[in-house]
């Protein structure tokens, strides 16, 4: 049986698009959306886990359970009953089930556009922290991409976990928005400015391989109407808008992320487990590999949003 997962037209918003709760002028829409969002918090990260047989061929009930979690939390974790699975096609097959069709063929991805995340001396030597065993700071994927290559979703599949460490912290960007807006709407307004954050051009090879990217931290996705977030906690290779308002907003966001409150989920993927999400905020603690057993995850990044998780979709 196939899941009843609707694949929306992500090329444009419908003519009758609902009033956006992410518009600071729409207090009533925000109040209603906020009330629904907070009904799900606090929550145990174990509530995000869906037991599945084979992530390459989900049953209808398995897919619907994952979709429901993604509507509520913008993320779901699957655990395969088949145990360890090293099939590199898993992220792509799973993505297809949820309407994820447009892979980001980024600079460090493999030829099939699926990235093998493991310690790599070559990539680490070029300054790419994901390919080391060091901690990764809070970020969303593709924060350095231009708008036409906006990362709306990604999948992680764990083949081999680290022997120690490697836990992820996960935060729904909508919760980050909600907490900041409740604290001070000025923080949200500052972070929605189109020149709030600039990632300088990539010139590591001596030539420009990626242009500088300036944009907002929070924005309303013009193709889906949902909240989009681009963010990195790194302090190097980033330029924040130089006004006091932006710096106050960035400090408030950093404090929120450091607080490790009940809205943050901590989870260490085991072999045969994976994460499906609408590009949630995440970090990774440092880890140690076992002798002859390198930590390995497959990652697929998509320009699409998970189907069935639109503004009007419900659990």
N, C-alpha and C positions, 0 to 999 in steps of 0.2 A: 504494500500500500504506500502511495506517495503522500508526503506531508501536504497539508493544505496551506502552503506558503505562497503568498501572492508576490510576484515579481513586479514591482512598480515601474512605471516609466520614469526614469531618472533624468530625462533630458529637459524637463521643464516642470514647474509647479502647475497643478491644476488650476483652472480659472476660479474655483471656489475654495482656494487654499484657506485654512483656518487662520484666525488672528494669531500672530506669533507670540507665545509667552516670553520669548527672548527679546522682544521689543520693549525697551524701558518705558515707553509711553503707554503700554497696555497693562495697567495694574491689575485689572480684573482677570485677564487671561493668565497672567503670571500667578495670581493667587490660586486660581483653580488648578493650574498645572502643578504648582508647588505642593498643594495639599495631596494630590495623587502621588507625587514623587516620594514624599516623606512617609507615606503609609508603608513603604517597603524597608525603611531603615529604623533602627540598626538591624543588621542581618549577619548571620554566620556565614563565612565564606564557603562552608560545606553545602550551603543551600544553592550555590551556583553550579554544583556538580550534577551532570546527567550521565547515568550509566547507559552506555550504548554497546551494541554488539560489535559492529564494524563501522568506523567513521567514514569509510568510503561508500557505504550503502546503508544509510540511516533508514529505519522504519518511519512510518508516518508519525507515530507517537513520540519517537525520539527526536525527530526534527521539530515537531511542534513544541516539545518541552524546552528545547534550546532556543527557539524563536521567542517564546514567552519570557524567558530570562533576559534575552537581549532587548526586549521591549522595556522591561523593568529596570535593568541594570546596565544595558548596553554591552553586556558580556555574558558568556556561558563557558563552562569548563566541561569537557567530555572525558569520560573514562571508559576505555575499551575493555570489554570482557575477554577479548582475545589476548590481552596482555601486551607485551612489547611488540611494537609494529615499526619497522624500519622502511616502509614503503614511502618513497619521496613523492608519490602521486597523491598522498593523503590530503594535504592542504588544498590542492586544486580540485580534487573530487568533492571534498566537503564544501569548498567555496561555491562550486557550481550548484549545489543543492539549495544554497541560499541566495542565488541570483548574483553571485560575485563572479564577474566574467573578465574584468579588465585589470590584469596584473601590472604592477609597477616594475618595469625592467630597469631597476636602479643600478648604479655603477658597480656595486659589489655583489649583485645577485648572480646566481649560476645561470648557465645558458637557457634553462627552462624558466627563468624568472623566479624560481624558488630559491631562497637563500639558505645555505647551510651555516648555521650559527655555531661555531666552535672556535677554540683557541687556534689562531693562525699567526705565526710569527711575521709573515709577510704583511698581512693587513694590519696587525698590531703595530708594526714598525712604522706604518704610515699614519699612525695616530688614531686608528679606528677602535675605540674602546670596546664595542660589542664583541670583538674578536680577541679579547683578553679575558683573564679571569678576575679582573677588577670590577668594582661595583659600578653600576650604571645609575646616573642621577635621574630624577623624574623628567619625563618627556612624553610627547606624543610622536608617533612615527611620521617621517616625512615633513618635519617642521621647516626644512630648508627647501622644499619643493615649490615650484611656481603654482599659481591657482589652478591651471589646467591639469596639473598632476596632483591634485589634492588627494591625500590618503584618507579614505573614509572608513576603511575596515582592514583588519589583518587577522591572520591565523597563525598560531604557533603550535607545532606538534613536537612533543618530546620523544626522542628516540632513546637517549641515554642521559639521565640526570647526573649532576656532579655527586661525588661521594660525600661532600660537605658543602653547605651553602647553596647559593643560586636561587634563593627564594625571590619571588616577585611581589611587589606591592602594587595594587590595582585600584584606580579611582575613576569612576564615571565622571567625565567632564561636565555633565549636567549637574552633578552634585557640587563640583567645584564652583560652577557658576552660581548655583543656588546659595551656597554658603557665603560667597563673596557679596552677592547682591543683598542678602539679608544683613550683612555686616555694614555695608555702605554701597549704595548703588553707584556712587562716583567711581569705585574701584572697577566695576564692570564697564562703565562708560569709558574710562581711560583705556582699558584693555581691548575695547572694541574699536579704538581709533585705527584707521588704516595704516598709520605709520608708527604703531606702538613698538614693534620689534623688528629688527633687521638682522639677518644672517649674512655676513660678508661673503663675497665670492670665494669659491674654492680655486686656489691657485697653487696647490701643493706640487703639481708637476712642472711648474714654471709657466704654464699657460692656464687660462681660465676654462675650467671644465664645468663650472656651474656659476651662473651669475648671482649677484647679491639679491636677496629676497626680502622685501619689506612688506609687512602686513600686520593684521590684527592678531591678537591672541584668541579672542572670542569673536565669532562671526556667525551669521545665519547663512547656511549653505544655500546658494541661489538655485541649486538643482533639486534639493530635497526639503528645504524649509526647516531642517533640523539644525541644532547647534553644532558648530564645528570649532575645534580648538587646535591651535598650533602653539607648542610651548616646549622649552627646554630649560632646565635648571642650571645648565652649564654657565660658567662665568667667563670663559674664553670664547672667542669667535662669535660674539653676540653683542649687539648694540641696542640698548633700550632708548626710547625717546627721552630727551633730556629734561623734561619738566618734572616738577615736584609731585604732581598728581599721578603720573605714571610710576614714578619710583615708589610712592606710597602703595599703589595697587600691587606692584610686583612684590613688595615686602609683605603685604597681606597674604598674597597667594603663597609665597614661600613659607610663611608661618603656618598657614593652613596645611600644607603638605608635610611640614615637620611635626605637626601635632599628632599625627597618627591616630585620628579619631575613629569612631565607629563606622564612618563612611568609607574607610580604607580597608580593602580586603588584602590579606597576605596569604599567598599560596605558593607551594613549591611543586611544580609539575613533576609527576613520576613518569616512568616509561609507559607509553601507550596512552598518555593523557594529552590534552591540548586545550588551547584557548581560542574561542571565536569571539570577536568583539568589533564594535564600531569605534576603532582607534581610541581606546581608553588611555588615560594617563597611566604610566607604569614606570617602575624602576627595577633594579636587580641588585641583590647583595653580592659581594665577592664570593668566590667559590674555589674549591680544590677538586682537581680531577684525580681519579684513581689511576694507578699504574696501568697503562694500556687500555684505559676506558675513558676517552675524552667525552666531556659533556657535549651533546649534539642535539640541536633543535632545528626543525625546518620552519621557515617563516615565509608566508605569502602576504604581500601587501596589495590592496585593491583600491581602485578609484571609485568603486561602487560602495553603496551602503547595504547592509544586510537587508534582504527583502523581508517585508512584513513588519518593519520596525519604524514606520513613518509616524508623522504627528497624529494621525487619526487611527492608527492600529492599536489594538487593545489585547490584553492577555485573556 
